[in-house]
Amino acid sequence: MTRRGENVAQVNRERLEFIRHISPGQHVGVFWEDEDDKTSILVSVVKDRLRRGEFTFILTSDPKKVSSQLMAKGMMSQSHENYLRISDARQIFHSGGMFNPERVLDLAREVVDETVNRGYRCLTWIGDYAHLLYDQRIQSLVELEEGVGKKAPYDRMTAFCFLYTKGIGCGELIRIIKSHGHGIFPGITMTMT
């Protein structure tokens, strides 16, 4: 475990090693406060999953920005298009302006089935949309994360949930942390048991 304030290069090496050990069936919470830190983790996860030859699905509120970030790191070439898809979260799970946690789980099942049918052994799901819920009930976010932990098709999926921590109350944050088996926090990586 590395603590905030230690050498940034050391933190990044430990994060990458931690990410490399995340295997199918695991639910990882990536808790972030700084956009550069979030981008660094996202790039590390995608790079590792592409190296493994796993299909990676990114559901984000800003697909253009994520595409640009990955392109800047050389990860959006045509050779990657069979392994990587980026979708706009606002179009996918907001219906009539309301959030539906079950829709996200249904989508996860659909993408897992598509991934397996295409011959991949595992889907890596990256969710970067939690901040979209802050204008609604934070309870929806808690319900989603607890539901993902219990209902997602984890035998064929690994989930990395990117969660912006500002604006989440302490009680809700504790429930969200508990719903993940592993966590990456600003300056810290850990397995939660």
N, C-alpha and C positions, 0 to 999 in steps of 0.2 A: 504494500500500500504506500502511495506517495502522497504527501501533504502539500497543500497550497504553499507557494513560496519557494519550493525546491526548484532545482534546475529544470527549465522548460524542456530541454532535449531529453532529460531523464524521464520526465512525465510522459512525453510523447512515445518514447521507447516502451515504457511500461504499458501504456494504453494499447499500442500496437500488439504487443505480446498478449495482453488480456483479450483483445478482439480476436486474435488468431486461435485462441482456445475456446471461443464460443462455438458450440456445435449445434446441429439441428435439434429442435425441441426446446430451445431456451428463449427466454423473454428478458430482454435487457432494457433497462431504463437509462436513457442518456439525458441527464439533467444538466442544463446549461443556462448561463447568464450572459455570456459574451458571444457575439456573432462569429468572431474569428475562431474561438474555441469550438463552437458548434461545427463550423466548416471543416476544421482540422479533423474532428472525429468522423464526420460524414465521409470525407475523402478516404480516411483510413479504413472505414468499414467497407465502402464500395470497392476500394483497391483490393482488400483481402478477399472479398466474395468473388470478384472477377478472377483473381488468381486461382481460386478454388474451382472455377467454372460453374458456379452456382448462378441461377437466375436471380436477379435483384430487381425488386419492384419498389419504387420510391413514390409514396403518396405525400405530396407537399402542397403548401399553400402558395408557393412561388416556383413553379416548374422552370421558368426561364432563368431565374437566378441560380437554381441548383444545376441546371444544364451548363450555364456559364462557368460555375465553380468547378464542375467536373471537367469541362472542356479545357479550362486553364491548366488542369493537372494531367491532360492527355488521356482522359477516360471517356470521351464521347465520340470515338472514331466509329466508322462503319463496322469495324470488326467487333465492337462492343454492342451493337444494336440487338443482336440475338440474345444477349445476356442481361440487358438492362432496359427498363422502361420507367419513365417518369410521368406521373399523372397528377392532374390538378385536383386537389382535395376539395376545393369549394364546389366543383361541378359534380363530384362523386357522392358526397354524403350530406350535403345540405339540401333538403327538400322543403320548399316553402319557408326557408329561413330557419328551420329548426334542425337540430342535430339528432341523429338516430344511431345510437351505438350498435344496434343490430345490423344496420346497413354496412357498417365497416367490417363486422365479422362475416357477413354474407360475402362481401367483396373479397375478403381474405380467403375464404373457402373457394371462390371462383378462380382466383389467381393461382392458388395452390393446385387445383385440379388441372388448369391449363399448363402449369409448369411441369407437372408430372406427365401429362399427355404429350408434351414436347420432348420428353426424355431426360429431363433434369431430375436429380435425386432430391433436391431441396429448393425451397423458395426462401430467399432472404427478403423480409418485409421491412422497409424503413418508413416509419410514420413520422412526419414532421408537420403536424397540423394542430397540435393541442392548443396553441395560442389563439386559434380561431374560435375556441369555445369560451374564451374569457368574457366575451360580451353576452354570453348566455349563462346558464347554470353551471358552475364549476362541478356540480354533482354529476353532470353528464360525462365529464372527463374521468372522474373517479369510477363511474359505472363502466365506462369503456375499458379502462385499464384492468379493473377487476374481472370484467367479462372476458377480455382477451386472455388473461391468465388461466381462466377455467374452460373457455369454449373454443379457442382457436385450434386449428388442426396442426398441433405442434409436432406430430410424428413426421411431418413433411415440411416444417416451416421453422424459421428462426425469426424473431421479431426484435427490431431495435426501435424503441419509441423515444423520439426526441422531445423533451419536455422543458419548456421555458419556465423556470421556477419563480420568477417575479410575478406577483399577483395571486399566487396560490397560498391559501391559508395554511397554517402549520398542521392542523388536523387532517385536512385533505391531502397535503403533501405526504404525511406519514402513511396514509392509506395507499397512495399511489406508489410510494417506495416499497411497501410491503407486497404489492401485487406483482413485483418483478423479482426474478431469481438472481439477477445480477444488476449492478449499477455502475455507471460512469458519472462521476460528479466533477465539478470544477476542481481539477488538481488531484482527484482521488479515483481509483478503480477498486471495486470490491465485489465479492460474491456474498450474497445475503442468504442466510440459512434460518 
